[in-house]
């Protein structure tokens, strides 16, 4: 993994967006699209010889700070290992912006697409209709570093990752018509050994993504046709119409590569910020499989809170999922739902503020776990009061309950 070139400033928490442990949503004091916690435009220094892009840039401009170009033109022109800066403002698009295969950086010198320091670029695709071809930003190359952008209102995924060895951090994907950020193969004829692999999604937020049938738009997804080594770290998924995370597999395409989800938070999925609910959606916090195909994912140090169905679910993945140091609280059905398989459970905590379904954890579960069987264990004492969160200066995720920081 490349060395991080930027940091995130601590975010002032919005008191009106706190969630009560009872599972009720407090009245928001600001509109959903102003409540993003991820900060943008935080690169520490401006790179020399960078290309500059602005909302009013032109294709034939020089791409300098005083004569900015367009994003598509900059992607065409940038040298491997070079840098593109996006100035703040809203960029209106009606077509997918694609970083094509072959336009690669290297492991030692990734190509960077980043917000200009202390500015917020918003890629807005609201001119798109809802359609599976209408993605927002498609990252189909390798060794790119995407930093500090907001992608919204795409007709399908906000950010689609079809390439490998990319780092995507400090981004917000919101109000898109399929999963906010999805890792999957570029096309149906992409060979299995070229499925996107070894991507790191870091310190990012995905919320209020919703499709018209209410059954497909998750916060984050690595599903159907993704390769091994993809990692989600310090990521937050909330108020998406379907699942917080979706690692679905299907018989037609076979197993995906193992995914790691760590140090992340999933809450209120299945209900949009405006209160919209689709009762037929899956609405899980972390959905970890599909179609009876075994994949050995790693799920550790995460929190699932107040999601509309299960907190953590194997979703018919009979593999050996490593499930450790997670906390699941007040999800509508089970906090942990693993009906079969050989998963290994260590040091997990399940809590409820009232009655609820007992957990089911088929596999290797020892006494280090505190699962819900009608009463809370001692570990639940740290998880009372209102939920809130922010990104720390180093990009890690700080979560508090009742004002006290917790560490799953």
KEDREN-286011 format. One line per field, with one value per residue (C-alpha): residue number from 0; residue in three letters; x, y, z. Coordinates in steps of 0.2 Angstrom, whole numbers, always signed. Layout:
N
num: (NUM; ...)
residu: (ala; ...)
px: (X; ...)
py: (Y; ...)
pz: (Z; ...)
//
This chain:
408
num: (0; 1; 2; 3; 4; 5; 6; 7; 8; 9; 10; 11; 12; 13; 14; 15; 16; 17; 18; 19; 20; 21; 22; 23; 24; 25; 26; 27; 28; 29; 30; 31; 32; 33; 34; 35; 36; 37; 38; 39; 40; 41; 42; 43; 44; 45; 46; 47; 48; 49; 50; 51; 52; 53; 54; 55; 56; 57; 58; 59; 60; 61; 62; 63; 64; 65; 66; 67; 68; 69; 70; 71; 72; 73; 74; 75; 76; 77; 78; 79; 80; 81; 82; 83; 84; 85; 86; 87; 88; 89; 90; 91; 92; 93; 94; 95; 96; 97; 98; 99; 100; 101; 102; 103; 104; 105; 106; 107; 108; 109; 110; 111; 112; 113; 114; 115; 116; 117; 118; 119; 120; 121; 122; 123; 124; 125; 126; 127; 128; 129; 130; 131; 132; 133; 134; 135; 136; 137; 138; 139; 140; 141; 142; 143; 144; 145; 146; 147; 148; 149; 150; 151; 152; 153; 154; 155; 156; 157; 158; 159; 160; 161; 162; 163; 164; 165; 166; 167; 168; 169; 170; 171; 172; 173; 174; 175; 176; 177; 178; 179; 180; 181; 182; 183; 184; 185; 186; 187; 188; 189; 190; 191; 192; 193; 194; 195; 196; 197; 198; 199; 200; 201; 202; 203; 204; 205; 206; 207; 208; 209; 210; 211; 212; 213; 214; 215; 216; 217; 218; 219; 220; 221; 222; 223; 224; 225; 226; 227; 228; 229; 230; 231; 232; 233; 234; 235; 236; 237; 238; 239; 240; 241; 242; 243; 244; 245; 246; 247; 248; 249; 250; 251; 252; 253; 254; 255; 256; 257; 258; 259; 260; 261; 262; 263; 264; 265; 266; 267; 268; 269; 270; 271; 272; 273; 274; 275; 276; 277; 278; 279; 280; 281; 282; 283; 284; 285; 286; 287; 288; 289; 290; 291; 292; 293; 294; 295; 296; 297; 298; 299; 300; 301; 302; 303; 304; 305; 306; 307; 308; 309; 310; 311; 312; 313; 314; 315; 316; 317; 318; 319; 320; 321; 322; 323; 324; 325; 326; 327; 328; 329; 330; 331; 332; 333; 334; 335; 336; 337; 338; 339; 340; 341; 342; 343; 344; 345; 346; 347; 348; 349; 350; 351; 352; 353; 354; 355; 356; 357; 358; 359; 360; 361; 362; 363; 364; 365; 366; 367; 368; 369; 370; 371; 372; 373; 374; 375; 376; 377; 378; 379; 380; 381; 382; 383; 384; 385; 386; 387; 388; 389; 390; 391; 392; 393; 394; 395; 396; 397; 398; 399; 400; 401; 402; 403; 404; 405; 406; 407)
residu: (unk; unk; unk; unk; unk; unk; unk; unk; unk; unk; unk; unk; unk; unk; unk; unk; unk; unk; unk; unk; unk; unk; unk; unk; unk; unk; unk; unk; unk; unk; unk; unk; unk; unk; unk; unk; unk; unk; unk; unk; unk; unk; unk; unk; unk; unk; unk; unk; unk; unk; unk; unk; unk; unk; unk; unk; unk; unk; unk; unk; unk; unk; unk; unk; unk; unk; unk; unk; unk; unk; unk; unk; unk; unk; unk; unk; unk; unk; unk; unk; unk; unk; unk; unk; unk; unk; unk; unk; unk; unk; unk; unk; unk; unk; unk; unk; unk; unk; unk; unk; unk; unk; unk; unk; unk; unk; unk; unk; unk; unk; unk; unk; unk; unk; unk; unk; unk; unk; unk; unk; unk; unk; unk; unk; unk; unk; unk; unk; unk; unk; unk; unk; unk; unk; unk; unk; unk; unk; unk; unk; unk; unk; unk; unk; unk; unk; unk; unk; unk; unk; unk; unk; unk; unk; unk; unk; unk; unk; unk; unk; unk; unk; unk; unk; unk; unk; unk; unk; unk; unk; unk; unk; unk; unk; unk; unk; unk; unk; unk; unk; unk; unk; unk; unk; unk; unk; unk; unk; unk; unk; unk; unk; unk; unk; unk; unk; unk; unk; unk; unk; unk; unk; unk; unk; unk; unk; unk; unk; unk; unk; unk; unk; unk; unk; unk; unk; unk; unk; unk; unk; unk; unk; unk; unk; unk; unk; unk; unk; unk; unk; unk; unk; unk; unk; unk; unk; unk; unk; unk; unk; unk; unk; unk; unk; unk; unk; unk; unk; unk; unk; unk; unk; unk; unk; unk; unk; unk; unk; unk; unk; unk; unk; unk; unk; unk; unk; unk; unk; unk; unk; unk; unk; unk; unk; unk; unk; unk; unk; unk; unk; unk; unk; unk; unk; unk; unk; unk; unk; unk; unk; unk; unk; unk; unk; unk; unk; unk; unk; unk; unk; unk; unk; unk; unk; unk; unk; unk; unk; unk; unk; unk; unk; unk; unk; unk; unk; unk; unk; unk; unk; unk; unk; unk; unk; unk; unk; unk; unk; unk; unk; unk; unk; unk; unk; unk; unk; unk; unk; unk; unk; unk; unk; unk; unk; unk; unk; unk; unk; unk; unk; unk; unk; unk; unk; unk; unk; unk; unk; unk; unk; unk; unk; unk; unk; unk; unk; unk; unk; unk; unk; unk; unk; unk; unk; unk; unk; unk; unk; unk; unk; unk; unk; unk; unk; unk; unk; unk; unk; unk; unk; unk; unk; unk; unk; unk; unk; unk; unk; unk; unk; unk; unk; unk; unk; unk; unk; unk; unk)
px: (+0; +6; +11; -4; -1; -14; -24; -41; -46; -57; -75; -87; -101; -119; -129; -145; -139; -135; -144; -152; -148; -167; -165; -175; -168; -166; -173; -159; -154; -148; -152; -144; -133; -124; -121; -106; -93; -78; -68; -60; -46; -33; -17; -3; +7; +3; +13; +24; +19; +2; -13; -27; -46; -60; -79; -77; -61; -60; -53; -40; -34; -16; -21; -12; -18; -22; -29; -38; -44; -58; -57; -59; -45; -33; -36; -31; -15; -9; +8; +9; +13; +7; -6; -23; -30; -49; -53; -68; -86; -99; -95; -110; -110; -122; -110; -98; -80; -69; -51; -48; -38; -19; -19; -10; +2; +14; +16; +30; +22; +3; -6; -16; -33; -36; -46; -36; -30; -45; -57; -72; -75; -92; -95; -114; -122; -140; -142; -141; -156; -156; -148; -135; -123; -124; -110; -102; -83; -76; -59; -54; -35; -22; -12; -22; -25; -42; -43; -56; -70; -89; -99; -117; -133; -126; -138; -129; -114; -106; -89; -86; -69; -64; -46; -33; -21; -30; -32; -48; -49; -58; -72; -91; -103; -121; -138; -133; -145; -135; -122; -112; -95; -94; -79; -83; -76; -76; -86; -94; -78; -66; -56; -57; -38; -41; -56; -52; -40; -30; -40; -40; -56; -51; -58; -74; -93; -107; -125; -143; -140; -156; -163; -181; -185; -176; -166; -149; -142; -129; -117; -101; -100; -87; -98; -102; -85; -72; -55; -45; -37; -50; -50; -62; -55; -61; -77; -95; -111; -127; -145; -144; -160; -152; -137; -123; -110; -114; -102; -115; -110; -120; -119; -117; -100; -94; -84; -77; -60; -60; -64; -58; -69; -61; -63; -79; -97; -114; -130; -148; -147; -164; -170; -165; -161; -178; -187; -190; -191; -192; -199; -194; -175; -162; -157; -143; -128; -115; -121; -107; -112; -125; -130; -122; -104; -90; -79; -68; -70; -62; -74; -66; -68; -84; -100; -117; -131; -150; -150; -167; -163; -148; -132; -120; -126; -118; -132; -129; -110; -105; -87; -75; -78; -66; -78; -69; -70; -86; -101; -119; -133; -152; -153; -171; -169; -153; -138; -127; -135; -125; -136; -123; -105; -88; -86; -74; -81; -70; -73; -89; -102; -121; -132; -150; -160; -176; -182; -175; -171; -158; -141; -137; -119; -116; -97; -83; -89; -80; -83; -74; -91; -105; -120; -138; -149; -161; -149; -134; -117; -105; -97; -113; -111; -99; -113; -126; -132; -132; -121; -109; -94; -80; -64; -48; -33; -24; -40; -45; -63; -69; -85; -94; -109; -116; -100; -88; -76; -78; -66; -74)
py: (+0; +17; +30; +42; +59; +67; +68; +72; +86; +81; +84; +94; +83; +88; +86; +84; +69; +58; +42; +36; +19; +15; +15; +31; +44; +61; +76; +82; +100; +101; +94; +76; +83; +95; +82; +73; +69; +66; +81; +84; +94; +90; +86; +93; +101; +105; +94; +102; +100; +95; +97; +108; +106; +118; +118; +131; +123; +120; +104; +114; +124; +122; +114; +126; +134; +150; +141; +125; +111; +98; +82; +71; +81; +80; +61; +59; +70; +65; +56; +40; +45; +63; +73; +80; +93; +97; +114; +116; +118; +108; +99; +94; +78; +69; +55; +43; +50; +35; +32; +19; +2; +5; +23; +16; +23; +11; +4; +16; +31; +31; +43; +55; +63; +74; +89; +105; +108; +114; +114; +103; +96; +89; +78; +79; +67; +72; +74; +55; +44; +28; +15; +1; +9; +27; +26; +42; +40; +23; +19; +5; +8; +2; +11; +27; +37; +46; +58; +70; +71; +69; +59; +61; +58; +45; +34; +19; +17; +34; +27; +10; +2; -10; -8; -15; -8; +8; +18; +28; +39; +54; +52; +53; +44; +50; +50; +38; +25; +10; +6; +21; +13; -4; -15; -27; -32; -20; -31; -48; -54; -49; -64; -70; -66; -48; -45; -30; -34; -26; -10; +0; +10; +21; +35; +37; +39; +32; +37; +39; +29; +22; +14; +14; -4; -1; -18; -14; +2; -2; +10; -1; -16; -29; -41; -53; -52; -44; -52; -55; -42; -28; -19; -7; +2; +17; +18; +23; +17; +24; +27; +18; +10; -8; -14; -5; -18; -31; -45; -55; -70; -79; -96; -89; -81; -91; -85; -68; -65; -63; -46; -37; -25; -18; -3; +3; +8; +3; +11; +15; +6; +2; +19; +35; +51; +57; +42; +33; +14; -1; -15; -28; -23; -33; -18; -27; -19; -31; -44; -56; -69; -77; -92; -105; -100; -101; -86; -84; -65; -56; -45; -37; -22; -15; -9; -12; -1; +0; -7; -13; -32; -41; -32; -45; -59; -74; -72; -90; -90; -107; -102; -99; -80; -73; -63; -55; -40; -33; -25; -26; -16; -15; -21; -25; -44; -53; -44; -59; -71; -86; -101; -112; -113; -114; -96; -92; -80; -71; -57; -51; -41; -41; -28; -23; -9; -20; -36; -44; -60; -71; -72; -87; -91; -108; -112; -110; -98; -98; -90; -74; -69; -60; -65; -60; -73; -62; -52; -40; -46; -35; -28; -19; -6; +4; +6; +16; +33; +42; +36; +49; +48; +58; +55; +58; +68; +52; +46; +33; +32; +39; +32; +38; +32; +44; +55; +41; +34; +16; +3; -13)
pz: (+0; -4; +9; +13; +6; +16; +32; +37; +49; +64; +59; +70; +75; +71; +87; +77; +68; +83; +85; +101; +107; +107; +88; +85; +73; +81; +71; +60; +61; +43; +26; +22; +9; +21; +34; +26; +39; +27; +24; +7; -1; +12; +3; +13; -2; -20; -32; -45; -64; -59; -70; -64; -67; -63; -66; -79; -87; -106; -115; -124; -109; -103; -87; -77; -61; -70; -86; -79; -91; -89; -80; -95; -104; -89; -87; -106; -103; -86; -86; -76; -58; -61; -52; -56; -45; -44; -39; -28; -35; -43; -59; -69; -80; -91; -95; -86; -82; -85; -81; -94; -92; -97; -90; -75; -62; -54; -36; -32; -41; -42; -52; -41; -44; -29; -22; -22; -4; +7; -7; -11; -28; -31; -47; -50; -62; -59; -78; -80; -80; -69; -79; -76; -89; -81; -68; -61; -60; -67; -60; -73; -72; -59; -46; -45; -29; -28; -14; -7; -19; -18; -31; -32; -41; -54; -63; -56; -45; -39; -40; -50; -47; -61; -59; -46; -34; -32; -16; -14; +2; +9; -3; -1; -12; -10; -19; -32; -40; -36; -23; -19; -22; -30; -35; -49; -66; -80; -93; -95; -105; -92; -87; -69; -66; -71; -59; -48; -34; -20; -19; -3; +2; +16; +27; +16; +18; +8; +11; +4; -11; -18; -34; -39; -34; -17; -18; -26; -19; -5; +3; -2; -12; -18; -26; -41; -50; -38; -36; -20; -8; -8; +9; +17; +32; +42; +31; +36; +27; +33; +27; +11; +4; +4; +13; +21; +13; +0; -4; -14; -25; -37; -46; -63; -60; -45; -29; -27; -19; +0; +6; +22; +31; +46; +59; +50; +54; +47; +53; +48; +32; +25; +29; +19; +29; +23; +31; +15; +18; +6; +16; +3; +3; +12; +24; +32; +40; +33; +20; +17; +4; -8; -17; -5; -12; +1; +2; +18; +21; +36; +46; +61; +73; +65; +72; +66; +73; +70; +53; +46; +46; +52; +58; +52; +41; +32; +18; +13; +13; +20; +21; +35; +38; +52; +62; +77; +89; +81; +90; +84; +92; +90; +73; +68; +66; +72; +77; +71; +59; +53; +50; +43; +38; +47; +52; +67; +80; +93; +105; +97; +107; +104; +113; +114; +123; +123; +116; +100; +91; +98; +88; +78; +75; +68; +67; +79; +93; +110; +127; +121; +113; +121; +110; +113; +120; +130; +141; +138; +143; +153; +137; +132; +146; +134; +121; +129; +124; +107; +93; +84; +74; +66; +56; +67; +60; +55; +45; +58; +63; +80; +86; +102; +112; +125; +121; +126; +113; +110; +102; +96)
//
